[in-house]
Amino acid sequence: MKKKVGIIGAAGYSGGELVRLLLFHPNVELTYAFSRSQAGKPVASVHNDLVGDTNLVFTDQVHTDIDVLFLALPHGQAKGFLEKHQFNPDTIIIDLSNDFRLKKDAGKFVYGLPEFQRNKIRTAKYVANAGCFATGIQLGLLPLAHAELLTSEIHISSITGSTGAGVSLSPTNHFAWRDSNISTYKVFDHQHLDEIKETLSALQKDFSTEIYFTPHRGDFTRGIFSSIYTKFEGTTEDAQQLYSNYYKEHPFTHVVDTNPNLKQVVNTNKCILYPIVKKGQINIVSIVDNLIKGASGSAVQNLNILMGWDETMGLKLKASVY
């Protein structure tokens, strides 16, 4: 029997990708898509890529008798929503916001980065999805932390597409500003740094290294391209082996030996990693789709894990490289 699923906040970019993924997932039935701003409108009128795929209509009514609830609300709203609405105690809840990611806020929620703690996710009922930047950056650093090799400063430069800022318009979201343009923001104090540091400290107990993270706004729609470097005593071959060994049982993270490009992951749940060593430094290129692997795809991956289903179910997606 298919699991009944609801999405709260289904009108945004991540919510729309969740709708798309769940409509074609063989083990779930998407019963409702909640949105106050779009209530009464056909889902396909907002998410135009779904024309012909669904007759679902947005609702502003919360139905609590479901098996799985996905929260795709703006940051800071998930906690209040769950305090207001009482769901069946057996309902699985997967939150895509930052409300429950940190240990001080987590409560019953388990941090949902499968490549970090798949076994904990497997036995969870409440999962806090990792952030989009945090996903790509952590996947670039997990093998080093696991081997306790993070002993010097870490430098990260990442560029994200415009969908990372959400549907609501701001001065830096308008096409006229974004097109043929680039800028930095939240230099060295981005909110995803806290969850990154918690994860690395869990793997490497003596981790106290400074992380210098510079995010950039890019003039493209989706994807995150990160370049990470830190000290490394070894060769490129050593690094490739280290990364390949760590990710050998993780179906969506791929270690390559040629320089990748962002289009290889857009529209997929993949992370592609390219580690190379020069001048005593390891540089790791990490690329993900911010809306799939960085949000909705990982949420579905987490669902598959905790339900005991094939981890790739509903997520065998092809990149749009042309």
C-alpha positions in Angstrom: 0.0 0.0 0.0 1.3 3.4 -0.9 2.2 5.9 1.8 0.0 9.0 1.9 2.1 12.2 1.7 1.4 15.9 2.2 3.6 18.9 1.5 3.4 22.1 3.5 4.8 25.1 1.5 4.4 23.4 -1.9 4.3 26.6 -4.0 8.0 27.5 -3.6 10.9 26.2 -5.7 11.8 23.3 -3.3 8.1 22.6 -2.8 7.6 22.4 -6.5 10.5 20.0 -6.9 9.1 17.8 -4.1 5.8 17.7 -5.9 7.5 16.6 -9.1 9.6 13.9 -7.4 6.7 12.5 -5.3 4.2 12.4 -8.2 6.5 9.9 -9.9 7.6 8.0 -6.8 6.2 4.4 -7.0 5.6 4.0 -3.2 3.8 7.2 -2.3 0.6 9.0 -3.0 0.7 12.7 -2.9 -2.6 13.6 -1.2 -2.3 17.3 -0.8 -0.1 20.4 -1.5 -0.6 23.1 1.0 -0.1 26.8 0.1 -2.0 29.8 1.6 -0.9 32.1 -1.2 -1.9 29.8 -4.1 -5.0 28.0 -2.5 -7.6 27.0 -5.1 -5.2 27.2 -8.0 -4.1 24.1 -10.0 -0.6 23.0 -9.0 0.4 22.9 -12.6 -0.6 26.6 -13.1 2.2 27.5 -10.7 4.7 24.8 -11.5 4.3 24.8 -15.2 6.6 21.8 -15.8 3.8 19.6 -14.3 1.2 20.5 -17.0 -0.4 17.2 -18.0 1.1 15.3 -15.0 -1.3 16.2 -12.2 -4.8 17.6 -11.5 -3.8 18.4 -7.9 -5.1 21.8 -6.6 -3.3 23.8 -3.9 -5.2 23.8 -0.6 -5.0 26.0 2.6 -6.4 23.2 4.7 -4.0 21.0 6.8 -4.8 17.3 6.8 -3.1 15.6 9.7 -4.1 12.0 9.0 -1.2 11.2 6.7 1.9 8.9 6.8 4.5 11.4 5.7 4.7 15.2 6.0 7.3 17.3 4.2 7.8 20.9 5.4 9.0 23.2 2.7 8.3 26.4 4.6 10.5 29.5 4.8 13.2 29.3 7.5 11.8 30.0 11.0 8.2 28.9 10.3 8.4 25.1 10.7 8.7 25.0 14.5 5.6 27.2 14.9 3.6 25.2 12.3 4.2 22.0 14.2 3.3 23.6 17.5 0.0 24.7 16.0 -0.9 21.4 14.2 -1.0 18.0 15.9 -0.2 15.1 13.5 -0.7 11.4 14.1 2.2 10.2 16.4 3.2 7.8 13.6 3.5 10.5 11.0 7.1 10.8 9.6 8.1 14.5 9.3 10.9 15.7 7.1 11.8 19.4 7.4 13.7 21.3 4.6 14.2 24.5 6.6 17.0 25.3 9.1 14.7 25.2 12.2 15.9 21.8 13.5 19.3 21.3 12.0 21.5 22.4 14.9 21.8 20.3 18.1 20.4 23.1 20.3 17.2 23.2 18.2 16.9 19.6 17.1 14.7 18.0 19.8 13.5 14.7 18.2 14.9 15.6 14.8 17.9 13.7 13.3 20.2 15.7 11.0 19.5 14.4 7.5 22.7 14.1 5.6 22.7 10.5 4.5 26.4 10.3 3.6 27.2 11.4 7.2 24.8 9.3 9.3 22.6 7.0 7.2 22.1 4.6 10.1 20.7 7.2 12.4 18.3 8.4 9.6 17.2 4.8 9.1 15.8 4.6 12.6 14.4 8.2 12.8 10.8 9.5 12.5 11.8 13.2 12.3 14.5 14.4 9.9 16.0 17.8 9.5 17.3 18.1 5.9 20.8 19.6 5.5 21.1 23.0 3.9 22.0 23.4 0.2 25.4 25.0 0.6 26.1 22.7 3.6 25.3 19.6 1.6 27.9 20.3 -1.2 30.5 21.6 1.2 30.2 18.7 3.7 30.3 16.1 1.0 33.6 17.8 -0.1 35.0 17.5 3.4 33.6 14.3 5.0 36.4 12.0 3.9 39.0 14.3 5.3 37.2 14.7 8.6 36.6 10.9 8.9 40.4 10.4 8.4 41.1 13.2 10.9 43.0 15.2 8.3 41.5 18.6 8.8 44.3 20.3 10.6 44.7 23.7 9.0 42.5 26.5 7.7 39.7 25.5 5.2 38.9 28.0 2.4 35.7 27.7 0.5 34.3 29.6 -2.5 30.8 28.7 -3.7 28.5 30.1 -6.3 24.8 29.4 -6.3 22.0 29.9 -8.8 19.1 32.4 -8.4 16.7 29.7 -7.2 18.7 29.5 -4.0 17.1 32.8 -2.9 13.6 31.5 -3.1 10.5 32.7 -5.0 10.0 36.0 -3.3 11.6 38.8 -5.1 14.4 41.0 -3.7 16.7 43.5 -5.4 19.3 40.9 -6.1 16.8 38.4 -7.6 15.5 40.5 -10.5 16.6 39.4 -13.9 18.0 42.8 -14.7 20.3 42.7 -11.7 21.2 39.0 -11.9 21.9 38.7 -15.6 25.6 39.0 -16.5 26.4 39.8 -12.9 28.0 38.2 -9.8 28.4 39.3 -6.1 29.4 38.0 -2.7 27.2 37.9 0.4 27.4 36.8 4.0 31.1 36.5 3.7 32.6 34.3 6.5 29.4 34.2 8.5 26.8 32.3 6.4 24.3 30.4 8.5 25.2 27.0 7.0 28.6 27.2 8.7 27.2 26.1 12.0 25.8 22.8 10.8 29.0 22.2 8.8 31.1 22.7 11.9 28.8 20.4 14.0 29.1 17.6 11.4 32.9 17.9 11.0 33.3 17.9 14.8 31.3 14.7 15.1 33.6 12.9 12.7 36.9 14.5 13.9 36.7 15.0 17.7 39.6 17.5 17.9 38.3 19.6 15.0 38.9 23.3 15.7 40.0 24.5 12.3 38.8 27.9 11.1 36.5 27.8 8.0 36.6 30.8 5.6 33.5 30.5 3.4 32.6 33.1 0.7 29.3 32.5 -1.0 28.5 34.1 -4.4 25.3 34.9 -6.3 25.6 33.6 -9.8 23.8 34.6 -13.1 22.3 31.1 -13.7 19.2 29.5 -12.4 20.1 26.4 -10.4 23.1 24.5 -9.0 26.0 25.2 -6.5 29.6 25.0 -7.6 32.0 24.9 -4.6 35.8 25.0 -4.6 37.4 23.9 -1.3 41.0 23.8 -0.3 43.1 23.0 2.7 46.5 21.5 3.6 47.0 17.8 2.6 50.1 15.6 3.0 49.7 13.2 0.1 49.2 12.9 -3.7 46.2 13.3 -5.9 46.1 9.5 -6.1 46.0 9.3 -2.3 43.1 11.8 -2.3 41.2 10.0 -5.0 41.5 6.7 -3.1 40.4 8.3 0.2 37.3 9.8 -1.4 36.4 6.7 -3.4 36.7 4.5 -0.3 34.5 6.8 1.7 31.7 7.1 -0.9 31.8 3.6 -2.3 28.4 2.7 -0.6 26.7 6.0 -1.3 24.8 5.9 -4.6 24.6 9.6 -5.3 28.1 10.9 -4.6 30.6 10.3 -7.4 34.3 10.9 -7.3 35.8 11.7 -10.7 39.4 12.3 -12.0 38.5 14.9 -14.6 37.4 18.5 -13.9 33.5 18.5 -13.8 31.1 21.2 -14.8 27.8 22.2 -13.1 25.5 21.0 -15.8 26.4 17.4 -15.0 24.3 17.6 -11.8 21.5 20.0 -12.6 18.1 18.2 -12.3 19.7 15.3 -10.4 20.3 14.1 -6.9 24.0 13.7 -7.6 27.0 15.2 -6.0 30.2 15.1 -8.1 33.5 15.5 -6.4 36.9 16.2 -8.0 39.8 16.1 -5.5 43.3 17.2 -6.8 46.5 17.9 -4.9 49.0 20.7 -5.7 51.6 22.5 -3.7 50.7 20.7 -0.5 47.0 21.6 -0.8 44.0 19.5 -1.7 41.4 21.3 -3.8 38.0 19.7 -3.9 35.4 20.7 -6.5 31.9 19.8 -5.3 28.9 20.3 -7.4 25.2 19.8 -6.6 21.8 20.9 -7.7 20.6 23.2 -4.9 16.9 22.3 -5.4 17.5 18.5 -5.7 20.5 17.2 -3.8 20.6 20.4 -1.8 16.9 20.2 -0.8 14.0 18.1 -2.2 16.0 15.2 -3.6 17.8 14.6 -0.3 14.4 14.8 1.5 13.1 12.0 -0.7 16.4 10.1 -0.3 16.0 10.4 3.5 12.4 9.1 3.2 13.6 6.1 1.2 16.3 5.3 3.8 14.0 5.5 6.9 11.3 3.5 5.1 13.8 0.8 4.2 13.2 1.3 0.5 15.9 1.3 -2.2 17.7 4.6 -1.6 17.5 5.6 -5.2 13.8 5.1 -5.6 12.2 8.0 -7.5 15.6 9.7 -7.8 17.1 8.2 -11.0 17.2 11.5 -12.8 19.2 12.5 -15.8 21.1 15.8 -16.0 20.2 18.3 -18.6 23.7 19.0 -20.0 22.7 20.7 -23.3 
